Amino acid sequence: MEVRVNLTQHFKDKWEERKTFMESQIVEYVVNPDLVLDDPDFPNRKWHLKRVGERCLKVVVEQEGNKLILITAYFDRTLRRKGLCG
């Protein structure tokens, strides 16, 4: 049986808002983070952390020369609970 998925307009609107936020702010946050930590699982990666309101944005970055490669970005609740971003 095939599962069908319908996206509401509210979901689409919020998705666009978040994409716009991420695209417009991510470079600034990566270049000027509040804190940089080593990634414990990947020695060639760093976590660039930025407090955004009451949340902690974690951007996982690899550096190649003078270029930063963004692997992923998400709001990490565990960092706030650990007191690293908040």
ROSE-4610 file (N, C-alpha, C; in Angstrom, 1 decimal, always signed):
// ROSE-4610
residu = [M/M/M/E/E/E/V/V/V/R/R/R/V/V/V/N/N/N/L/L/L/T/T/T/Q/Q/Q/H/H/H/F/F/F/K/K/K/D/D/D/K/K/K/W/W/W/E/E/E/E/E/E/R/R/R/K/K/K/T/T/T/F/F/F/M/M/M/E/E/E/S/S/S/Q/Q/Q/I/I/I/V/V/V/E/E/E/Y/Y/Y/V/V/V/V/V/V/N/N/N/P/P/P/D/D/D/L/L/L/V/V/V/L/L/L/D/D/D/D/D/D/P/P/P/D/D/D/F/F/F/P/P/P/N/N/N/R/R/R/K/K/K/W/W/W/H/H/H/L/L/L/K/K/K/R/R/R/V/V/V/G/G/G/E/E/E/R/R/R/C/C/C/L/L/L/K/K/K/V/V/V/V/V/V/V/V/V/E/E/E/Q/Q/Q/E/E/E/G/G/G/N/N/N/K/K/K/L/L/L/I/I/I/L/L/L/I/I/I/T/T/T/A/A/A/Y/Y/Y/F/F/F/D/D/D/R/R/R/T/T/T/L/L/L/R/R/R/R/R/R/K/K/K/G/G/G/L/L/L/C/C/C/G/G/G]
num = [1/1/1/2/2/2/3/3/3/4/4/4/5/5/5/6/6/6/7/7/7/8/8/8/9/9/9/10/10/10/11/11/11/12/12/12/13/13/13/14/14/14/15/15/15/16/16/16/17/17/17/18/18/18/19/19/19/20/20/20/21/21/21/22/22/22/23/23/23/24/24/24/25/25/25/26/26/26/27/27/27/28/28/28/29/29/29/30/30/30/31/31/31/32/32/32/33/33/33/34/34/34/35/35/35/36/36/36/37/37/37/38/38/38/39/39/39/40/40/40/41/41/41/42/42/42/43/43/43/44/44/44/45/45/45/46/46/46/47/47/47/48/48/48/49/49/49/50/50/50/51/51/51/52/52/52/53/53/53/54/54/54/55/55/55/56/56/56/57/57/57/58/58/58/59/59/59/60/60/60/61/61/61/62/62/62/63/63/63/64/64/64/65/65/65/66/66/66/67/67/67/68/68/68/69/69/69/70/70/70/71/71/71/72/72/72/73/73/73/74/74/74/75/75/75/76/76/76/77/77/77/78/78/78/79/79/79/80/80/80/81/81/81/82/82/82/83/83/83/84/84/84/85/85/85/86/86/86]
x = [+0.8/+0.0/+0.9/+0.6/+1.4/+0.9/+1.8/+1.5/+1.6/+0.5/+0.6/+0.8/+1.5/+1.8/+1.3/+0.6/+0.1/+0.8/+1.3/+1.9/+0.9/+0.6/-0.3/+0.4/-0.4/+0.2/+1.0/+0.5/+1.2/+2.6/+2.7/+4.0/+4.9/+4.4/+5.2/+5.6/+4.8/+5.2/+6.3/+6.1/+7.2/+8.5/+8.4/+9.6/+10.3/+9.6/+10.2/+10.8/+10.2/+10.7/+12.0/+12.1/+13.3/+14.4/+14.1/+15.1/+15.7/+14.8/+15.2/+16.1/+15.7/+16.5/+17.9/+17.9/+19.2/+20.1/+19.5/+20.4/+20.9/+20.1/+20.4/+21.4/+21.3/+22.1/+23.3/+23.2/+24.2/+25.6/+25.9/+27.3/+27.8/+27.0/+27.4/+27.6/+26.8/+26.9/+28.1/+28.5/+29.6/+30.9/+31.0/+32.2/+32.3/+31.2/+31.3/+30.5/+31.0/+30.2/+30.5/+29.6/+29.8/+30.8/+30.9/+31.8/+32.1/+33.4/+33.8/+34.3/+33.7/+34.2/+34.6/+35.5/+35.9/+34.8/+34.5/+33.6/+34.2/+33.6/+34.2/+34.3/+33.4/+33.3/+34.2/+34.4/+35.1/+36.2/+37.5/+38.6/+38.8/+38.3/+38.5/+37.3/+36.4/+35.2/+35.2/+34.5/+34.3/+32.8/+32.4/+31.0/+31.1/+30.5/+30.4/+29.0/+29.0/+27.8/+27.4/+26.1/+25.6/+24.3/+24.2/+23.0/+22.0/+20.8/+19.8/+18.6/+18.3/+17.2/+17.5/+16.6/+16.7/+17.3/+17.7/+18.1/+19.6/+20.1/+21.6/+21.7/+22.2/+22.3/+23.7/+23.8/+25.0/+25.2/+26.4/+26.7/+28.0/+27.9/+29.0/+29.8/+31.1/+32.0/+33.2/+33.7/+35.0/+35.8/+37.1/+37.9/+38.8/+38.8/+39.8/+40.5/+41.7/+42.5/+41.7/+41.4/+40.7/+39.2/+38.7/+37.3/+36.6/+35.5/+34.7/+33.6/+33.5/+32.4/+31.4/+30.2/+29.1/+28.5/+28.5/+28.0/+26.5/+26.2/+24.8/+24.6/+23.4/+23.1/+21.7/+21.6/+20.4/+20.4/+19.2/+19.1/+19.3/+20.3/+20.7/+20.3/+19.3/+18.8/+19.7/+20.5/+21.4/+22.5/+22.9/+24.0/+23.5/+22.2/+21.7/+21.5/+21.1/+20.9/+22.3/+23.4/+24.7/+25.3/+24.6/+25.1/+26.1/+26.3/+27.3/+26.7/+25.4/+24.9/+23.6/+23.8/+22.6/+22.9]
y = [-1.2/+0.0/+1.3/+2.1/+3.4/+4.4/+5.1/+6.1/+7.4/+8.2/+9.6/+10.6/+11.6/+12.7/+14.0/+14.7/+16.1/+17.1/+18.2/+19.2/+20.4/+20.9/+22.0/+23.3/+24.3/+25.6/+26.2/+25.9/+26.4/+25.7/+24.4/+23.8/+24.4/+24.6/+25.2/+26.6/+27.4/+28.7/+28.7/+27.9/+27.8/+27.3/+26.3/+25.8/+26.9/+27.7/+28.8/+29.8/+30.1/+31.0/+30.5/+29.3/+28.7/+28.6/+28.3/+28.3/+29.7/+30.6/+32.0/+32.5/+32.2/+32.5/+31.9/+30.6/+29.9/+30.4/+30.7/+31.1/+32.6/+33.4/+34.8/+35.0/+34.1/+34.3/+33.3/+32.2/+31.1/+31.5/+32.2/+32.6/+33.5/+34.5/+35.3/+34.5/+33.6/+32.7/+31.9/+31.3/+30.5/+31.3/+32.4/+33.3/+33.9/+34.2/+34.8/+34.0/+32.8/+32.0/+32.5/+32.1/+32.4/+31.4/+30.2/+29.2/+28.2/+27.7/+26.6/+25.5/+24.3/+23.1/+22.0/+21.2/+20.0/+19.0/+18.4/+17.4/+16.1/+15.5/+14.3/+13.1/+13.0/+11.9/+12.0/+13.3/+13.5/+14.5/+14.1/+15.1/+16.2/+16.1/+17.1/+18.1/+18.0/+18.8/+19.6/+20.8/+21.7/+22.0/+22.3/+22.7/+24.2/+25.0/+26.5/+26.7/+27.2/+27.4/+28.9/+29.1/+30.5/+30.5/+31.3/+31.5/+32.3/+31.8/+32.5/+32.6/+33.7/+33.8/+32.9/+32.0/+31.1/+29.7/+29.6/+28.3/+28.4/+27.2/+27.1/+26.5/+27.2/+26.7/+26.1/+24.9/+24.1/+24.0/+24.5/+24.3/+23.5/+22.3/+21.4/+21.8/+22.1/+22.7/+21.9/+21.7/+21.2/+22.3/+22.4/+23.5/+22.9/+23.5/+23.1/+24.4/+24.5/+25.8/+26.9/+27.9/+29.1/+29.0/+27.8/+27.6/+26.7/+27.2/+26.4/+25.7/+24.4/+23.6/+23.3/+23.7/+23.5/+22.1/+21.3/+19.9/+19.9/+20.5/+20.5/+21.6/+22.0/+23.0/+22.7/+22.8/+22.5/+23.1/+23.3/+23.8/+22.5/+22.6/+21.5/+21.8/+21.1/+21.3/+20.8/+19.8/+19.2/+20.2/+21.0/+22.0/+23.0/+23.4/+24.4/+23.8/+22.5/+21.8/+21.6/+21.5/+21.3/+22.7/+23.8/+25.1/+25.6/+25.0/+25.5/+26.6/+26.8/+27.8/+28.4/+29.2/+29.7/+30.5]
z = [+0.0/+0.0/+0.0/-0.9/-1.0/+0.0/+0.7/+1.6/+0.9/+1.0/+0.5/+1.6/+1.2/+2.2/+1.6/+2.3/+1.9/+2.9/+2.3/+3.1/+3.2/+4.4/+4.5/+4.1/+3.8/+3.5/+4.6/+5.9/+7.1/+7.1/+6.9/+6.8/+5.8/+4.6/+3.5/+3.8/+4.4/+4.8/+5.8/+6.8/+7.9/+7.3/+6.5/+5.8/+5.1/+4.3/+3.6/+4.5/+5.6/+6.6/+7.1/+7.5/+8.1/+7.0/+5.8/+4.8/+4.6/+4.5/+4.3/+5.5/+6.7/+7.9/+7.8/+7.5/+7.4/+6.4/+5.2/+4.1/+4.4/+5.0/+5.2/+6.4/+7.3/+8.6/+8.7/+8.0/+8.3/+8.1/+7.1/+6.9/+8.0/+8.4/+9.6/+10.8/+11.1/+12.3/+12.2/+11.1/+11.0/+11.1/+10.5/+10.6/+12.0/+12.6/+14.0/+15.0/+15.3/+16.3/+17.7/+18.6/+20.0/+20.6/+20.1/+20.6/+19.5/+19.5/+18.6/+19.4/+19.1/+19.7/+18.7/+19.1/+18.3/+18.2/+17.1/+16.9/+17.5/+18.5/+19.1/+18.2/+17.2/+16.3/+15.0/+14.6/+13.4/+13.7/+13.7/+14.1/+13.1/+11.9/+10.9/+10.9/+11.8/+11.9/+13.2/+13.1/+14.2/+14.3/+15.5/+15.8/+16.0/+15.2/+15.3/+16.0/+17.2/+18.0/+18.1/+17.9/+18.0/+18.7/+19.7/+20.4/+19.6/+19.3/+18.5/+19.4/+20.0/+20.9/+22.1/+22.4/+23.5/+23.0/+21.8/+21.2/+20.9/+20.6/+20.3/+18.9/+17.9/+16.6/+16.5/+16.0/+15.8/+14.3/+13.9/+12.5/+12.4/+11.8/+11.7/+10.4/+10.6/+9.6/+9.4/+8.2/+7.9/+7.2/+7.5/+6.9/+5.9/+4.7/+3.6/+3.2/+3.7/+3.5/+4.1/+3.2/+3.7/+3.5/+3.1/+2.8/+3.9/+4.3/+5.3/+4.5/+4.8/+4.2/+5.2/+5.0/+6.0/+5.7/+6.8/+6.7/+7.0/+8.1/+8.6/+9.6/+9.8/+10.8/+11.4/+12.7/+13.4/+14.8/+15.4/+16.8/+17.7/+18.6/+19.4/+20.8/+21.3/+22.7/+23.7/+23.4/+24.4/+24.8/+23.9/+24.3/+25.2/+25.1/+26.0/+27.4/+27.5/+28.7/+29.4/+28.6/+29.2/+29.6/+29.3/+29.6/+28.6/+27.5/+26.5/+25.6/+25.6/+24.7/+25.4/+26.3/+26.9/+28.1]
